[in-house]
Amino acid sequence: MSLLEFQNVSFANDGQIILKNTSMNIESGDFISIIGPSGSGKSTFLKICSHLLSPSNGNIIYRGKNVTEYSPPELRKSIGYCFQTPYLFGDTVLENINFPFFIRNLKPDQKKVNDLFSMFYMTTDYLNKDVKNLSGGEKQRIALIRSLLFKPEILLLDEITSALDVDNTKIVENVIAALNKEGTTILWITHDLEQSRKYANKLLTIEAGEIKSLEVIL
């Protein structure tokens, strides 16, 4: 049984068809790189995966059930989404890091926090920083840490390294690759063709709202 399945999924907005009659299976443990021209429907595809958008037609099946059968908070705990432009709320980094614990009625786990900051080569001094004073790259890494405090079953990544320099891109790639080896299913939109083949086991090409190809990378 597939972990996540698209069944003849289409999405239209203001009369414009953005995703057309898409069917595919995503298996547990997959690392799928998603490529294609800007405006081809890649981000819409990810948003539908996480039920941030509802398909105009067709069904999304997660673990054998239609995603509409899950409550949004329940689904978001299992399917994490990191946007190209990271969104941090409140005033401090600490508020963002505590949030995943708060919504689960749990006390913050400082060891887990420390370990993740260390993986991203950041110090916990960042916890007291004002989010408005962070660079784009720092915001992206904080958003990733927030998403990984409770490891999602599926992690959706939308060009998350586009604002990072070479060194920080390598750090993020290594963390995501390690996460995949531990069992997390990854779907990653990238415009970097070298990056798209570096860790993925499948390469999905979307053009003009349709799947052009799904290549298995050996």
C-alpha positions as CSV (number, residue, x, y, z in Angstrom):
1,M,0.0,0.0,0.0
2,S,1.3,3.5,-0.9
3,L,1.9,6.0,1.8
4,L,0.4,8.8,-0.2
5,E,-1.6,8.4,-3.4
6,F,-2.9,10.9,-6.0
7,Q,-6.0,9.6,-7.8
8,N,-6.8,11.7,-10.9
9,V,-6.2,14.9,-9.0
10,S,-6.9,18.3,-10.6
11,F,-6.8,21.8,-9.2
12,A,-8.2,25.0,-10.7
13,N,-8.1,28.5,-9.4
14,D,-10.2,31.4,-11.0
15,G,-10.9,29.2,-14.0
16,Q,-7.2,28.4,-14.6
17,I,-6.2,24.8,-14.4
18,I,-3.0,24.5,-12.4
19,L,-2.8,20.8,-11.9
20,K,-4.3,18.3,-14.4
21,N,-5.6,14.8,-13.8
22,T,-2.5,13.8,-11.8
23,S,-2.1,10.2,-10.5
24,M,0.9,8.8,-8.7
25,N,2.0,6.8,-5.7
26,I,4.5,7.9,-3.1
27,E,6.0,5.0,-1.1
28,S,7.3,5.1,2.4
29,G,10.9,6.1,2.5
30,D,10.9,7.7,-1.0
31,F,13.1,10.7,-1.6
32,I,11.5,12.4,-4.6
33,S,13.0,15.5,-6.2
34,I,10.5,17.6,-8.1
35,I,11.7,19.7,-11.0
36,G,10.0,21.7,-13.8
37,P,9.7,25.3,-15.1
38,S,8.4,28.1,-12.8
39,G,4.6,28.2,-12.7
40,S,4.3,24.6,-13.7
41,G,2.3,23.5,-10.6
42,K,5.1,22.1,-8.4
43,S,4.2,24.2,-5.3
44,T,0.5,23.5,-5.8
45,F,1.3,19.8,-5.9
46,L,3.0,20.0,-2.5
47,K,0.2,22.1,-1.0
48,I,-2.3,19.4,-2.1
49,C,-0.1,16.7,-0.6
50,S,-0.4,18.4,2.8
51,H,-4.1,19.4,2.3
52,L,-3.2,23.1,2.4
53,L,-5.2,23.1,-0.8
54,S,-8.1,20.8,-1.6
55,P,-8.2,19.3,-5.1
56,S,-10.9,20.5,-7.5
57,N,-11.3,16.9,-8.6
58,G,-9.9,13.5,-7.5
59,N,-8.7,12.1,-4.2
60,I,-5.6,12.2,-2.0
61,I,-5.2,9.0,0.0
62,Y,-2.9,9.0,3.0
63,R,-2.3,5.6,4.7
64,G,-5.4,4.2,3.1
65,K,-7.8,7.0,4.0
66,N,-8.9,10.1,2.2
67,V,-7.1,13.2,3.6
68,T,-10.5,14.7,4.3
69,E,-11.0,12.1,7.0
70,Y,-8.2,13.5,9.0
71,S,-8.4,16.7,11.1
72,P,-6.0,19.3,9.8
73,P,-4.0,19.4,13.0
74,E,-3.7,15.6,13.0
75,L,-2.5,15.6,9.4
76,R,0.0,18.5,9.8
77,K,1.7,16.5,12.6
78,S,2.4,13.7,10.1
79,I,3.0,15.8,7.0
80,G,5.4,18.7,7.4
81,Y,5.7,21.6,4.9
82,C,8.6,24.0,4.7
83,F,8.0,27.0,2.3
84,Q,10.5,28.7,0.1
85,T,10.0,31.9,2.1
86,P,10.0,30.8,5.7
87,Y,7.3,32.1,8.0
88,L,8.3,32.7,11.6
89,F,5.7,34.2,14.0
90,G,5.8,36.1,17.3
91,D,8.8,38.0,18.4
92,T,11.5,35.5,19.3
93,V,13.0,32.3,18.0
94,L,12.1,30.7,21.3
95,E,8.3,31.2,20.6
96,N,8.7,29.3,17.3
97,I,10.7,26.5,18.9
98,N,8.3,26.0,21.8
99,F,5.2,26.0,19.5
100,P,5.4,22.3,18.4
101,F,5.6,21.3,22.1
102,F,2.8,23.6,23.1
103,I,0.3,22.2,20.5
104,R,1.0,18.7,21.8
105,N,0.6,19.8,25.5
106,L,4.2,18.8,26.1
107,K,7.0,20.4,28.1
108,P,9.9,21.6,25.7
109,D,12.6,19.0,25.4
110,Q,15.8,21.0,25.7
111,K,18.0,18.1,24.6
112,K,16.0,17.6,21.4
113,V,16.3,21.4,20.8
114,N,20.0,21.4,21.4
115,D,20.6,18.4,19.2
116,L,18.8,20.0,16.2
117,F,20.5,23.3,16.6
118,S,23.8,21.4,16.6
119,M,22.9,19.5,13.5
120,F,22.4,22.8,11.7
121,Y,25.6,24.3,13.1
122,M,23.7,26.9,15.1
123,T,24.0,27.7,18.8
124,T,21.0,28.0,21.1
125,D,21.9,31.6,21.6
126,Y,19.5,32.1,18.7
127,L,16.6,31.3,21.0
128,N,16.6,34.8,22.4
129,K,16.9,36.5,19.1
130,D,14.2,38.6,17.6
131,V,12.9,36.9,14.4
132,K,12.9,40.3,12.6
133,N,16.7,40.5,13.0
134,L,17.4,37.1,11.3
135,S,18.7,36.8,7.8
136,G,16.7,34.8,5.2
137,G,19.0,31.8,5.6
138,E,18.8,31.9,9.4
139,K,15.0,32.1,9.2
140,Q,15.0,29.1,6.9
141,R,17.1,27.0,9.2
142,I,14.9,27.9,12.2
143,A,11.8,27.0,10.3
144,L,13.4,23.6,9.5
145,I,14.3,23.0,13.1
146,R,10.7,23.8,14.1
147,S,9.4,21.3,11.6
148,L,11.8,18.6,12.7
149,L,11.3,18.8,16.5
150,F,8.7,16.1,16.0
151,K,9.9,14.1,13.0
152,P,7.2,14.1,10.4
153,E,6.4,10.9,8.4
154,I,6.4,13.0,5.2
155,L,8.5,16.2,4.8
156,L,7.6,18.6,1.9
157,L,10.3,21.1,0.9
158,D,9.8,24.0,-1.5
159,E,13.1,25.3,-2.7
160,I,14.4,25.6,0.9
161,T,18.0,26.2,0.0
162,S,17.4,29.0,-2.5
163,A,18.4,31.6,0.0
164,L,21.3,29.7,1.5
165,D,25.0,30.0,0.6
166,V,27.0,26.9,-0.5
167,D,28.1,25.9,3.0
168,N,24.7,26.2,4.6
169,T,23.1,24.4,1.6
170,K,25.4,21.4,2.3
171,I,24.4,21.4,6.0
172,V,20.7,21.4,5.1
173,E,21.2,18.7,2.4
174,N,23.1,16.5,4.9
175,V,20.4,16.8,7.6
176,I,17.6,16.0,5.1
177,A,19.5,13.0,3.7
178,A,20.1,11.7,7.2
179,L,16.4,12.2,8.0
180,N,15.4,10.2,4.9
181,K,17.8,7.4,5.9
182,E,15.9,7.3,9.2
183,G,12.7,6.7,7.4
184,T,11.1,10.1,6.6
185,T,9.7,10.4,3.2
186,I,11.0,13.5,1.4
187,L,9.4,15.5,-1.5
188,W,11.8,18.3,-2.5
189,I,11.2,21.0,-5.1
190,T,14.5,22.3,-6.5
191,H,15.7,24.2,-9.6
192,D,19.2,22.8,-9.0
193,L,19.6,19.8,-11.3
194,E,22.7,18.6,-9.5
195,Q,20.9,18.8,-6.2
196,S,17.9,17.0,-7.6
197,R,19.9,13.8,-8.3
198,K,22.2,13.9,-5.3
199,Y,20.1,12.0,-2.8
200,A,16.8,11.2,-4.5
201,N,15.6,7.8,-5.5
202,K,13.0,9.3,-7.9
203,L,12.9,12.4,-10.1
204,L,9.4,13.9,-10.8
205,T,9.1,16.4,-13.6
206,I,6.0,18.6,-13.7
207,E,5.3,20.8,-16.8
208,A,2.2,22.8,-17.5
209,G,0.4,21.2,-14.6
210,E,1.0,17.6,-15.7
211,I,3.4,14.9,-14.8
212,K,5.9,14.7,-17.7
213,S,8.0,11.9,-16.2
214,L,8.7,10.0,-13.0
215,E,12.3,8.6,-13.3
216,V,13.7,6.1,-10.9
217,I,17.3,7.1,-10.0
218,L,19.6,4.1,-9.6
